Amino acid sequence: MISRLAELLRNTIEAPDTHLVILREELFLIGQYLAIEQVRFGDRLRVTFDHAQEATEVNVPRLLLQPLVENAIRHGIAPRPEGGEILISSSVDHDTLTVRVLNDCPDPASLDATGNRRTGIGSLVSSK
């Protein structure tokens, strides 16, 4: 896990000083982040990717997905003893890129770290 964390940090720090990257590069970093979380959660964390080929070549803000995926895990998967699944998907419709990070909570309300119910829904829709 430490070597995976070091690799993620190295790839983040050594990246070119740019604000935009193609989605494919962002997904590579998310894969590294999820490998670390997989060690932590084991079978409780299941991840599915569903990306249209043309979507993976669109520019997105650098480090866009990591906080969204972290939120999906922290608020949707971690509080549940059985864990759950995260779906990370992207598609392009005309000139609009849609990226979604979803967890499989039974309803939009999920438990926070103290067991209280919280409500939160996040999605990103952006023009190319």
Phi, psi and omega per residue, in radians:
M1 nan -0.683 -3.141
I2 -1.121 -0.695 3.129
S3 -1.184 -0.614 3.077
R4 -1.155 -0.713 3.094
L5 -1.112 -0.744 3.117
A6 -1.084 -0.717 3.128
E7 -1.127 -0.750 3.103
L8 -1.069 -0.829 3.138
L9 -1.105 -0.718 3.112
R10 -1.073 -0.792 3.130
N11 -1.151 -0.548 3.115
T12 -1.282 -0.780 -3.096
I13 -1.280 -0.684 -3.061
E14 -1.442 -0.045 3.142
A15 -1.127 2.608 3.104
P16 -1.010 2.657 -3.133
D17 -1.340 1.397 -3.115
T18 -2.384 2.647 -3.134
H19 -1.617 -0.298 -3.129
L20 -2.113 2.468 3.021
V21 -2.391 2.828 3.052
I22 -1.334 2.634 -3.058
L23 -0.978 -0.613 3.131
R24 -0.995 -0.721 3.113
E25 -1.188 -0.669 3.101
E26 -1.125 -0.679 3.117
L27 -1.166 -0.580 3.071
F28 -1.070 -0.800 3.108
L29 -1.116 -0.657 3.107
I30 -1.133 -0.652 3.077
G31 -1.050 -0.703 3.101
Q32 -1.159 -0.749 3.107
Y33 -1.083 -0.765 -3.127
L34 -1.175 -0.523 3.071
A35 -1.087 -0.661 3.093
I36 -1.179 -0.820 3.133
E37 -1.129 -0.537 3.123
Q38 -1.123 -0.650 3.075
V39 -1.101 -0.721 -3.109
R40 -1.195 -0.775 -3.022
F41 -1.756 -0.310 3.136
G42 1.014 -2.325 -3.106
D43 -1.176 -0.227 -3.138
R44 -1.266 -0.310 -3.122
L45 -1.972 2.049 3.074
R46 -2.091 2.372 -3.071
V47 -2.223 2.355 3.058
T48 -2.159 2.357 3.062
F49 -1.918 2.418 3.087
D50 -2.524 1.689 -3.046
H51 -2.189 2.314 3.000
A52 -1.265 2.414 -3.090
Q53 -0.937 -0.786 -3.112
E54 -1.156 -0.449 3.125
A55 -1.217 -0.587 -3.074
T56 -1.239 -0.173 3.140
E57 -1.787 0.079 -3.122
V58 -1.534 2.479 3.079
N59 -1.247 2.404 3.071
V60 -2.378 2.795 3.068
P61 -1.072 2.398 3.136
R62 -1.087 2.419 -3.128
L63 1.091 0.557 3.125
L64 -1.240 -0.774 -2.959
L65 -1.421 -0.506 -3.014
Q66 -0.984 -0.834 3.127
P67 -1.160 -0.529 3.102
L68 -1.199 -0.759 3.125
V69 -1.177 -0.731 3.109
E70 -1.038 -0.744 3.101
N71 -1.089 -0.763 -3.140
A72 -1.058 -0.651 3.118
I73 -1.295 -0.875 -3.052
R74 -1.082 -0.751 -3.025
H75 -1.743 -0.288 -3.097
G76 -1.968 -0.531 -3.063
I77 -1.842 -0.886 -3.031
A78 -0.967 -0.741 -3.087
P79 -1.258 -0.239 -3.051
R80 -1.680 2.135 -3.121
P81 -0.989 -0.561 -3.134
E82 -1.491 -0.100 -3.113
G83 1.255 -2.600 3.135
G84 3.027 -2.965 -3.073
E85 -2.054 2.523 3.036
I86 -2.018 2.347 3.051
L87 -1.948 2.195 3.061
I88 -2.039 2.033 -3.059
S89 -2.362 2.790 3.069
S90 -2.626 2.619 3.106
S91 -2.679 2.834 3.088
V92 -2.162 2.249 3.064
D93 -2.224 1.967 -3.019
H94 1.019 -2.057 -3.134
D95 -1.856 0.399 -3.077
T96 -2.047 2.178 3.032
L97 -1.608 2.265 3.049
T98 -2.050 2.189 3.084
V99 -2.092 2.287 -3.140
R100 -2.193 2.444 2.980
V101 -2.195 1.949 -3.062
L102 -2.171 2.568 2.938
N103 -2.003 2.890 -3.025
D104 -1.685 0.631 3.045
C105 -1.002 2.503 -3.110
P106 -1.092 -0.430 3.090
D107 -2.605 2.965 -3.105
P108 -1.091 -0.358 3.130
A109 -1.440 2.369 3.072
S110 -2.348 2.913 -3.114
L111 -1.551 2.451 3.022
D112 -1.517 -3.059 -3.054
A113 -1.084 -0.402 -3.123
T114 -1.680 0.041 3.129
G115 1.605 -0.020 3.101
N116 -1.425 2.609 3.121
R117 -1.333 2.384 3.058
R118 -2.249 2.636 3.095
T119 -2.050 2.334 3.109
G120 -2.901 2.299 3.099
I121 -2.302 2.340 3.126
G122 -2.332 2.435 3.015
S123 -2.669 2.826 -3.111
L124 -2.280 2.240 3.012
V125 -2.244 2.253 -3.045
S126 -2.477 2.603 3.046
S127 -1.435 2.616 3.109
K128 -1.160 nan nan
